[in-house]
Amino acid sequence: MKHFRKLKILLSLFVLTVHADLPCAPRQYEESVVCVCNTTYCDTVTREVPDGGNYIMYTSSKSGKRFSKSYGSTQAQSYINDNEHFDMVLDIQPETMYQTIEGFGGAVTDSAGFNWKSLPPAVQQHLINSYCSEDGLEYSMIRVPNGSTDFSTRPYAYNEYPVNDTKLTNFTLAPEDILYKVPMIQACMKVAKLDVEVVTATWAPPRWMSIKEESSGFKYLNEDYYQAYADYQCKFAELYNEQGIRVWGLSAANEPLLPFLYDVKEETQLWSTKKMSKFLKNNLGPTIRNCSVRDIRILAVDDQRFALPPLFESIAEDEEVLKYIDGIAVHYYFDERTPPAILARISKKYPDRFILSTEACAGFKPTDIPKVDLGSWERAKIYIKDILENLNYNLVAWIDWNMCLNKEGGPTWVKNFVDSPVIVDAPNEEFLKQPTFYAMGHFSKFIPRFSRRVRVSKVFPTEDLDVQDIQALEQSHYDTVAFLTPNDSIVVVIHNEAKETKSAKIRVGQQELFVKLDAESISTIEVAYLD
């Protein structure tokens, strides 16, 4: 018996060792902390799936918590005095299910790959593990540009020479692909638990494929090269496939309405509804369906929400075009200017077409100074609120922009500096995990592919509140979301934006649990579902 007790103690110690996370190495800035990773150290987080009757809670906060774990037990559900003791009661209803999640991730741009490669090999591996491994955020999607973007050190396209080469006889990958993008994606795929799904889009085709209007300066794809440009998309997928990277989704263009709105002349291509419809129906659709890389999803729009009516709803009126559109890609910029009701409208009208967010970043506005704001919790809140809103409106994925940038917010050949969840400090051989990194992780790590969003009903305390107060609270739908995971657990994400601690009761089936939500925090709670 004594030996048996010793064995139990040793086994318990082993389990504790397996789940012993490395805490954040904090560096304090004005608003909050960043977590520092270098050659010898980098924080980790493991996801522990709770057994029946227990829950695990992970909290990150403005005060400096980063995936701080706490444990608790559930109890039999009671409906007595709900409103007397809690700021919020959440009633999770797993029997009412919505969209199925595809994944979360970020973009491997030239700039991201360049910054990653600027670090020593040990730190490079820490960065990859932080994003893609089971000790990190468990990213399952990556966006990679087809050619250069504003986040490159130079503008380029494939098969730039010879000009007018409709057979694309000189289509080869660029040095940026071979040195940076392909190795970074492969490194992520190597440590990822799930298959990493890759989406791509082209910012600008070879110059010889474009024509410029003299009156406006806008560049359009020359209709004489529509088929060559469709082949261009397929060839990119084929060359990446040869590197072991299969393209899962493909957009015809990136932000095709951007030149209409801003004075952007480089790295763009402008599409009208009529031209896009013709290209999808006659060229891109048939070409991608017959590409040697099978089952590539064709994505429409890949622009802001306000582009949905002209670039999807208009062209979808043609059934021949619609049959080639598998999903709709949207970007997050200026979401506050376009009500999310447009997402609900499209989901209802086209229930067999998925919607995903393919690009987002903080620091993109001219008024965002500094561009890289180390330790900014305000920027983490922007991510949290946008992801929550998108998930509540049936989006199946949310993909960030550059996975890492330098302390200036680049490199970018057009000086379009922005922020990133990971900031690389190559001279000091370290990288810094911003609050936005952890904001992403509260979703990506705990809501795996094939999770189903479930209904959340909220009950608020009514004492001392008038009708208008209650209505205002009831309309606040986006501070929480819940999912049923493939492990038959319930994951609830809650954002407490208040400057004080809040209490919540969470009902799941026949059980309930009680949690404290730190001031200005995001919490992810996972509980075994006992129906």
C-alpha positions, 0 to 999 in steps of 0.5 A, a space after each residue: 500500500 505504501 508503494 502504491 501511494 508513492 506511485 500515485 504521488 509520482 504520477 501526480 507530479 508527472 501530470 503537474 509537470 506535463 501541464 506546467 506552463 512557463 509564465 510570461 516574462 513581463 516588461 511593463 509599458 504604460 498601459 500593460 505588459 508585453 511578454 519577452 521571448 529570447 534564446 533561453 526563454 519563452 512563455 507557454 500555455 497548455 490547454 487542459 480539457 476538464 473532466 466532468 464536474 470541473 471547469 478551467 478558466 484562463 484569464 488575460 488582463 490589462 493588469 498583466 495576467 496572461 492566460 492565468 489559469 484557475 480551476 473550479 467545480 460545477 454544481 447542480 443547477 439552481 434558479 434561486 436568487 440569480 439576480 441577487 448575487 451576480 452581475 450577469 447570468 449566462 444560459 448556454 444552450 448547446 442544443 441550438 447550434 450555428 456555424 462551424 468554425 474553420 480556424 484562426 490564424 495570421 498572415 505570412 507576408 514577406 515582412 513577417 518572414 523577413 523579421 522571423 528570419 532575422 532572429 537566431 534559430 532558437 528564437 525563430 523556433 520559439 516564435 513558431 511554437 508560440 503561434 502554431 504549437 500545442 504550447 502556443 496559440 494553435 493557429 490552424 490557418 495562414 494567409 499568404 500573398 500571391 506575390 508582393 504586398 505593401 508589406 514587402 521590401 520591393 514590389 514584384 510579381 511572378 512572370 514579369 518577363 517576358 511581357 505578354 507571355 500568356 503561357 506563363 513560361 517563366 512563372 517561378 517563385 520569388 526569392 521572398 517565397 524561397 527564403 521567407 514565406 515557404 520556410 515559415 509556413 512549413 515550420 508552422 505546419 511541422 508543429 501544428 496539431 491540426 492541418 494548417 489551411 492556407 488562403 491566398 490573394 493577389 495584390 497586383 498582377 504583372 504590369 503587362 497584364 494591366 491597363 491604366 485609365 489616363 483620366 483616373 490613373 486607375 489600373 484594371 486587368 486587361 481583358 485580353 489577359 483574363 485567362 492568363 491571370 486565371 492561370 496565374 492563380 492556379 500556377 501559384 497554387 501548384 508551385 506552393 503545392 510542390 513545397 508541401 503547402 496546399 492552398 485551401 482558399 483563393 481570392 481573385 484580388 485583394 481589396 479590389 475597391 480600395 483605389 476608388 476610396 484612397 489615393 493608392 496607385 501601387 500594389 492594387 487592381 481595381 475591379 468593377 462588378 461587371 468585370 469581376 462577374 465576367 472574370 469569375 464566370 468565364 476564367 477564374 471559376 473554370 480554371 480553379 475547378 480544373 487546377 491540378 490542386 484540387 478542392 480550392 475554395 474560391 472566395 469573393 470580395 476580400 475587401 471591407 464589409 461595405 464592398 459586400 453589396 457590389 462585389 458579392 450580392 450583385 454578382 451572385 444574382 447570376 447563377 453561373 457566377 454564384 456556382 463558382 463562389 464557395 465563400 466570402 472573405 471580408 476585412 476588418 478595417 472600418 467595421 465600425 462604419 458598416 453595421 454587421 447586419 449585412 453579414 446576417 443578411 448574406 448568411 440568411 440569403 446564402 446559407 451554403 456560402 461561408 464568410 470568413 475574415 481574412 485581414 486585420 491589424 491595429 495601428 493602420 489609421 493615420 491618427 494611430 500614433 505610435 504605429 507600434 504601441 507596445 503594451 497597448 491593452 486598448 488595441 487588444 480590446 479592438 481585436 477582442 470586440 471585433 472577433 466576438 462580433 464576427 463570431 456572433 454573426 456566423 463567421 467561420 474564421 478570423 485571420 490576422 495580418 502580419 504575424 510579426 513586424 519590427 519595432 517600427 511596424 515594417 518593413 514596408 516599401 510604401 512606409 505603411 507601418 502598422 502594429 502586430 501581435 508579435 514585435 521582433 527586436 532583432 538587435 536584441 535577439 528577442 521578440 515581444 508578445 503584445 496584448 493582441 497576441 493573447 487576445 487572439 489566443 483566447 479564441 484560436 487555442 480554445 475554439 478548434 476547427 469543427 467547433 459549433 457556436 451555440 446559443 447564449 441567453 443573458 439574464 441581467 439583474 433587474 433591481 434598480 434598473 429601468 426599462 431603458 437600462 435593461 434594453 441597453 444591457 440586452 442589446 450588448 450581445 458581443 461581450 461573450 460567445 460560446 462553442 461546443 467543441 469536438 471534445 464535447 466540452 463547452 468553451 465560453 469567452 467573456 470580455 469584461 470591459 469594465 474597470 471593476 471585477 464582475 461576477 457571473 453565473 454560467 449555466 450549462 445543461 444541468 450544471 452551473 458554475 460561478 466565476 469572477 471576471 477581472 477588471 478589463 480582461 478577457 476570460 475563456 472558460 472550458 467545462 465538460 458538457 453533461 447533457 
